[in-house]
């Protein structure tokens, strides 16, 4: 999360990842809800992502890369892991053609709400 915090969003002066939010996610991690996937190269953390798992849904929060495509690699490997865990929906939050190339698609708010009702226990 600190690596994600260090990369402000385009067009924004700072980051929304405050110390309090990082502490909250740490607590969620200890309870088994918050998860991360990391890409390492030569003993250095070079990319990754984090998010929340509720029921059969993974809600992706943020990604970072210090090396080209490192977060993408971590995402691909994590999706493979999530599939073995019975995850049926990944909320990517922001659509991109790159995510579409992996099977992502835009859905309506109504469809999203219906899926959440079905997939979160």
N, C-alpha and C positions, 0 to 999 in steps of 0.2 A: 504494500500500500504506500509505503514511503516513496518507492520509485514512481508510482503513479502520481503521487502528490507533487513530485518534482517536475512534472511535465504539464504546465498549464494548458488549458484548452485554447484552440485557435481563437484569437480575437478577444480573449478574456485576460485581465491583468493578473489573476491569481488562481488559486485552486479552491475547490469546495471541500477538500479532504482536510478537515481540521483535526487537531489533537483529540478532541472529544469524539469525533466520528471514528477515528482509528481505534480508540479505546472501546467504543461500542462494538465495532466489528471484531475486535479481539475477544470480547465477551461472547459474541455470537459464534466465533470459531470454537471457543472452549465448550460451547453447548452443542456443537456439531452442525451448525447451520451455515457458517461462512467457510468458504473453501478457496484455495488458490491453486494455480498451476504455474509452474516455473520452468524456464529454459535456462540451462547452465552450459557454459563453455569454458573449459580450462579453469574450473573452480570459481568462475565468476557468474553471478546472476546477470543474464543478458536480456531477459524478457519474461513476461508473464501476465497473468490476469487474475482477477478475484471476483467473487460474487456469492450469492446466497442460494442454498438449495432448500426448497420447501416442497414436500411431497415428491411429485415426479417432475418438478420444474426447476431449472437452473436460471437464476436471474443474474446475468452478467453485469458487472458494474464498471470496471475500468481495466485497461490494458496498458502496458508500456513495452518499449523495445530500446535496448541500447545497441543492438546489432540488427541489421535488416532482417525482417521476417521472423525474428525470435518469438514475438508474441503470437504470431500466426501459427508457428510450430507448436507452441504450448497449447494454443486453442485447439488445434487439430487433435493432438494427443489427449487432451482433456475430454473432448467430445467423445472420443473412442472409449475412454474410461466411463463417462457418464452413461453411455449406452449400455455398458455392462451392469450399471447400477439401476437400470429401469427408468432413467430420465426420458420423458417423452416430449418435453418442450424446453427450448432454450430461448429466453427473452434476451435478445441482443440489444435492445433499446434503440439503436440507431441503424437504419437500413443502409446497406452499401452494396454495390454490384459485386464486390469481393465476397461478402457473406452470402449473397444470392448464388454465387458459383458453388457454394457448399450445400445448397438446398434451402437457404433461408428464403422466406417470403413474407410480404406484408399481409397482415390480417386486420380485420376491422376491430374496433373496440368491443363490439358485441361478441364476436367470435373469441377474442382474447379472454373476455370475462367468462364466457361459457367454458373455455378450456381450463381456466384457473379453478373454476368451481368443480370440475371433474377431476383435475390432477393434483390438487392440494388437499390433503386429508385434514 
